Amino acid sequence: MPLDRLKKKLTTEVLWIYILSLLSNKSMYAYEVKAEIEKNFSFAPARITSYIVLYNLEKGGYVTSEWEDSEHGRPNRKYYIITDSGKELLKKGKEFINLVVSKIG
């Protein structure tokens, strides 16, 4: 069905833009990212997919990570933080989406 295919293309296949959008508000650990995608965007990517995308974003320099310990009031987890390159990528991604929507709208 065309609509199902469109939904997949605009969600799971561009998961990076959702992740960067969430990380632009606060740092998060991987499982939290997945849960926030479900809560805020109403779709549920596979856990391993979220981890792979986070890994690739970090490898590309769009996010960085750091381990936080309980001294900072949070559990021992690896938290992801958006970088300036990630913010720029998110901005360009949003601009592209807005352009497409304006042309088909």
Stockholm file with secondary structure:
# STOCKHOLM 1.0

chainA/1-105         MPLDRLKKKLTTEVLWIYILSLLSNKSMYAYEVKAEIEKNFSFAPARITSYIVLYNLEKGGYVTSEWEDSEHGRPNRKYYIITDSGKELLKKGKEFINLVVSKIG
#=GR chainA/1-105 SS CHHHHHHHHTTGGGHHHHHHHHHTTCCEEHHHHHHHHHHHHSCCCCHHHHHHHHHHHHHTTSEEEEEECGGGTSCSEEEEEECHHHHHHHHHHHHHHHHHHHHHC
#=GC SS_cons         CHHHHHHHHTTGGGHHHHHHHHHTTCCEEHHHHHHHHHHHHSCCCCHHHHHHHHHHHHHTTSEEEEEECGGGTSCSEEEEEECHHHHHHHHHHHHHHHHHHHHHC
//
